[in-house]
Amino acid sequence: MHIYFSLGTNLGDKEQNLRLAVQHIEERIGKIVSLSAFYATAPWGFSSDNTFLNAALCVDTALAPLEVLQTTQEIEREMGRTHKSVNAVYSDRVIDIDL
């Protein structure tokens, strides 16, 4: 099964954050089928002095959808993300992995 992810970061070494997230995803979720270029964007939905670095990727996995979700949340926590956005209240983050 192919799953598509979007990745974003606007704190710390942004390029390294994305590369590390991609590495963790490949090690724990499945083979990367394709990976976009990294691209910079302005924050959306909140004010911040930090621009985002983003990427998209497609992964071939044998994991069930709930396992993929749990694994991405573990990766985010391990990389230093302390909380998810709730009720459209956004904030700076080390890594954001969305399905």
C-alpha positions in Angstrom: 0.0 0.0 0.0 1.2 3.5 -0.8 0.9 6.3 1.7 1.6 9.9 1.1 3.1 12.2 3.7 3.8 15.9 4.1 6.6 17.0 6.3 7.3 20.4 7.8 9.7 22.0 10.2 10.5 25.6 11.2 12.9 25.2 14.2 16.5 24.2 14.4 18.5 22.7 11.5 15.5 22.4 9.2 17.1 20.5 6.4 18.6 18.0 8.9 15.2 17.7 10.6 13.6 16.7 7.3 16.4 14.3 6.4 16.1 12.6 9.8 12.3 12.3 9.6 12.6 10.7 6.1 15.3 8.3 7.4 13.0 7.3 10.4 10.0 6.8 8.1 12.0 4.6 5.8 13.4 2.5 8.7 10.1 2.1 10.5 7.3 2.4 8.0 8.5 1.3 4.6 10.4 1.9 1.4 10.3 5.4 0.0 8.9 5.4 -3.5 9.4 9.1 -4.2 10.6 12.2 -2.3 10.0 15.8 -3.4 12.5 18.6 -3.3 12.6 20.6 0.0 10.9 23.9 -0.3 10.5 26.9 1.9 7.2 28.5 2.9 5.9 31.2 5.2 4.0 30.1 8.3 0.2 29.6 7.6 -2.5 30.0 10.2 -0.2 31.7 12.8 2.5 34.3 13.1 6.1 33.3 13.4 9.5 34.7 12.5 10.5 31.2 11.4 9.9 30.1 7.8 9.0 26.4 7.2 11.0 23.9 5.2 8.6 21.3 3.7 8.7 18.1 1.7 6.3 15.4 0.4 7.0 11.7 0.1 5.3 8.5 -0.9 6.1 5.3 1.0 5.2 1.7 0.3 4.2 0.0 3.5 2.7 -3.2 4.8 1.6 -1.5 8.1 -2.0 -0.9 8.9 -3.1 2.8 8.8 -3.3 3.0 12.6 0.2 1.6 12.9 1.4 4.2 10.5 -0.2 7.0 12.5 1.2 5.7 15.8 4.7 5.4 14.3 4.7 8.9 12.9 3.6 10.3 16.2 6.4 8.4 17.9 8.9 9.8 15.4 7.6 13.3 16.1 8.0 12.8 19.9 11.5 11.4 19.5 12.5 14.3 17.4 11.3 16.8 20.0 7.7 17.6 19.1 5.9 18.1 22.4 2.3 18.7 21.2 0.1 18.6 18.1 -2.0 21.5 16.9 -5.4 21.5 18.4 -8.5 23.5 17.4 -6.6 25.2 14.6 -4.1 26.7 17.0 -0.7 26.3 15.4 2.8 26.9 16.7 6.5 26.5 15.8 7.6 22.9 15.5 10.7 20.8 15.1 8.8 18.3 12.9 5.3 17.8 11.6 4.4 14.6 9.8 1.0 14.5 8.2 -0.7 11.7 6.3 
